[in-house]
């Protein structure tokens, strides 16, 4: 596996790409279809999941030796927990403030990214010892 500082930089790059995919998917769906932001957020998360998994599996945590069929369900669980926190926090923020939905989504995405890094490093892509 790469040194911690390199993994951290790659995590930021991959996470930023996934967050951008999530964010743009939500904004596009809300603006084009009028779907409620919380519903569009589900579709944004599903899109971002694959960007995030691919980037972390092949870049951030490269050399981990964990087969895709083992790491996908683990990463999906981490992502689903993160999304549950994301959606819950987003729902609360949307209901208690009149700030734009896209600003609130950005705040929530950053918070969940930190949690995802810790869980990914320590569980989903943990090196398999022979």
Secondary structure as GFF3:
##gff-version 3
##sequence-region A 1 130
A	DSSP	alpha_helix	4	33	.	.	.	ID=ss1
A	DSSP	alpha_helix	37	55	.	.	.	ID=ss2
A	DSSP	pi_helix	56	60	.	.	.	ID=ss3
A	DSSP	alpha_helix	68	96	.	.	.	ID=ss4
A	DSSP	alpha_helix	101	119	.	.	.	ID=ss5
A	DSSP	pi_helix	120	124	.	.	.	ID=ss6
###
